[in-house]
Amino acid sequence: MMETWLDEKGWEKMKEKIPREYKWRVQIATRKYKKGRASGDRKLEGLKDTTEEGERGVRTIIGGDFNARTGEERGWEEEDEEGVEGGGRRSKDKKINRDGRKLLEFIEERGWMILNGGVKGDEEGEFTYTGGRGETVIDYVIGEEEVRERVERLEVGERVDSDHHPVTLWMRGKLEKDQKKREGGRVKRRGIWSEEGRSQFKERLGTIEGGEGEVQEEIEVGISRIRKVIEENEKEGGRRDKKNGRGWWDEECKEKKREVRKELRKWRKGRGEVERFREERKEYREMCKRKKNEEKERMIREIGEAKTEGKVWELIGRVRKRRKRINEEIKMEEWKEYFMELMGGMENRVVKGEGGGSRQREEEIELEEVRNVIKKLKAGKAIGNDGIPNEAWKYGGEEMEKWIWEICKKVWRGEGWPKQWKEGEIVPIIKKGEGRGVKDYRGITIMSSMYKIYTAILAEG
């Protein structure tokens, strides 16, 4: 992936948004001057070393903005039984510029090919850039011949927020064993907790049957049932509702964006004018800019009118950037060594033992105590190793409260200690810097949410 605007800091942000299952490398484009576009040959200088380092058995695909116009050159070609060449590539942009010739030379030296305009989905070689001065094909996907055998489809998308349109590639392949293992693991589902979602969850959950069996067995059966109901709710409700991170983005913006995309499709199919598309896109961008400024001014007013420090931080929290992803380049051994050192060098150190608390052993746990703790649970917190969010306990109703109560009483009487309560998941959180090394992180231990309910009852008792 190559972009003229991507600097080192920008790449750190980009890494958080791309799939982890692939090996990603980036060549930062450089400019001769502070302003202006980066030239294609400057980008290719760095790529030469990277491609020559190629690992055995690893197929390379390179995609992005090369600022190069290559006409219809360097497509895929093959010979039929009579020795006649076929294949090739088509492009709506017939021109070859200086950067284009450099790119073609780079590709030819390696026996590679340009996939644009030569595979299913982009048979005509669609324009990838629609700027104020014209339309060009300067964004490409290039790779080895073996790569093309795995390509299923390539499409030039319909992006109206930028002059560049996204180039999307679909490929056939199989997952590595470690990736299959990761994806085969249990998915932690947050659930749908709108008013309707709460009602459906409570109704579907019904009564969680208790029993005379072991505590561990009873918890496993109950937790499994709760997870299943959460999953069913999500499937029926589609993607769970997410709060819009952009307060200015409203129905008017959505409708205008649909209109711009409609004009783009009409132009590509030859049923519309490119000038009409540009005019619609200009209006859309101006509207977005105006709404962004209005939202910014509104936030400044609210912060200025805030009467408490808590309210100020609540407003600031709305516009904070999301938490950064953990640096995937840090090895597991480094994490283990770092956190063991913080824990005093004990690999299996116990932070909270079984039972405990100042509560007298003869005192029985009351149902009202369970209810009080559940009421205080905060929504939106990290899901523990049992896969149950706090919302499930809060909105499960009276039957849920009774089931938790029975479990807590059995544990308190010494009838068993669930193995999930003995384990915690250490999650690294960036505390300073860019998160490049382990010392830039602090760890928080995510425990079973049911365990936290039990310990809270003991603490309050």
Secondary structure as GFF3:
##gff-version 3
##sequence-region A 1 461
A	DSSP	alpha_helix	8	15	.	.	.	ID=ss1
A	DSSP	alpha_helix	40	52	.	.	.	ID=ss2
A	DSSP	beta_strand	61	65	.	.	.	ID=ss3
A	DSSP	beta_strand	77	79	.	.	.	ID=ss4
A	DSSP	beta_strand	85	87	.	.	.	ID=ss5
A	DSSP	alpha_helix	98	110	.	.	.	ID=ss6
A	DSSP	beta_strand	113	114	.	.	.	ID=ss7
A	DSSP	beta_strand	129	130	.	.	.	ID=ss8
A	DSSP	beta_strand	135	136	.	.	.	ID=ss9
A	DSSP	beta_strand	139	143	.	.	.	ID=ss10
A	DSSP	alpha_helix	145	148	.	.	.	ID=ss11
A	DSSP	beta_strand	151	156	.	.	.	ID=ss12
A	DSSP	beta_strand	167	171	.	.	.	ID=ss13
A	DSSP	alpha_helix	177	184	.	.	.	ID=ss14
A	DSSP	alpha_helix	195	205	.	.	.	ID=ss15
A	DSSP	alpha_helix	215	237	.	.	.	ID=ss16
A	DSSP	alpha_helix	251	268	.	.	.	ID=ss17
A	DSSP	alpha_helix	274	305	.	.	.	ID=ss18
A	DSSP	alpha_helix	309	319	.	.	.	ID=ss19
A	DSSP	alpha_helix	332	342	.	.	.	ID=ss20
A	DSSP	alpha_helix	367	376	.	.	.	ID=ss21
A	DSSP	alpha_helix	390	394	.	.	.	ID=ss22
A	DSSP	alpha_helix	397	412	.	.	.	ID=ss23
A	DSSP	three_ten_helix	419	422	.	.	.	ID=ss24
A	DSSP	beta_strand	425	430	.	.	.	ID=ss25
A	DSSP	three_ten_helix	438	440	.	.	.	ID=ss26
A	DSSP	beta_strand	441	446	.	.	.	ID=ss27
A	DSSP	alpha_helix	449	460	.	.	.	ID=ss28
###
